[in-house]
Amino acid sequence: MSNVLLVGKDLPDSLDFAETLANTGRKVFTTEKLNAETSNFDSANIFKCTWNRNSAISSRALIINAEAKIPPVDEFVIYFDSVYYNSKFSLDRTEDLSPAIDCAISSYQFFVNELLFRLEQKKDPATIVFLVKTAPSKAELIKNPNKTPNIHGSTNIVSAAQSAFISFAENIATLVSDKNYLSVLLGQCTIQNELYNNEKGIAQWVCQSIDTIKSQKKHQNVKQALTWVKAGGKVPTGFLLFK
């Protein structure tokens, strides 16, 4: 059975997600909040450490620690939860800009760059999942008021970070064309999705989708990798054409 490194959402906030991954037989390595009250948390298949998000060295150490604790690690779930970030950065304040950029933009770039370097060294088969739970911006709420009633729009920095994550994920997905060991899943859960408030359901879908990708006889092509799949939907496995 495969083992997975989950980043982007820390324990204890990611507990439902991590437990669901572990319930599929996977061992899970993930991050915890600094000074978090998780010392009493105990699971035979979930392991954790802290992560300094604005440090490349810390990102590298996170990967090495995961490899040492639950070898081999061949699945990587990189989660951007806009609801989670809106709770952390709920106001458009100047003093929040630098912390938000470090937490919700730079951290992903540091981690993925270190991950790609490590995967290139090993060249073992690996699957990276970029999972984004989106939240509508203020502009989207005005443009489409009937689709998302009674909802507050994302703060400016969270909207910007969400767009940055989506663009970054798509660019990384193009790498499958020249890296035969790499597969990528782009997963998206919008506010209209029935799984939006169901972390366990989203995690279960992620596991099923990874299994589908890994079961394919032919290596994933770039068009398949670049397709955003809605949470609960089927992963593209046949020949796709852009519309």
JOQUIDA-V722835 format. One line per field, one symbol per residue. phi: phi as a letter, one per 20 degrees, with the letter a starting at -180 (. if undefined). psi: psi as a letter, one per 20 degrees, with the letter a starting at -180 (. if undefined). burial: 1 if it has 16 or more other C-alpha atoms within 10 Angstrom, else 0. A space follows every 10 residues. Layout:
# JOQUIDA-V722835
phi = ???
psi = ???
burial = ???
This chain:
# JOQUIDA-V722835
phi = .fccddcobe fefefgffff gffeofecdb dcffmfedfe fbbfcccbbe befecfffff fgffffffec feecccdddd dffgfffece cedgfeffff fffdcggffg ffffffffff felegbcddd dceecfffff fffcfffcfl ceffffffff ffffffffff fffffffccf edccdddcce feffegdcff fffffgffff gfffeffefg effffeefdf gneeffcefd cfe
psi = qrqqpprhpq qihjgggghg ghijiqpppa qqqpkqmjhi ppphjpqqrr oohkphghgg hggggghhhm qqojpooopo ohgghhhhmi qnqgiigghg gggifhghgg ghghghgghh ghkqpqpppo ppoqpqrhgh hhhmhhhmqk ppqqrghhgg hghggggggg hhhiiihjni ipqppoppor hipijgknhh gggghgghgg hggiiphqqp rhhghjpppq pirpppiapq pq.
burial = 0111111111 1001111111 1100011111 1110000000 0000111111 1111010111 1110111001 0011111111 1111110011 0000000001 1111111111 1101110010 0000011111 1111111000 1000000100 0011111110 1100110111 0111110000 1111111110 1000110011 1111111011 0010000011 1111111111 1100110000 000
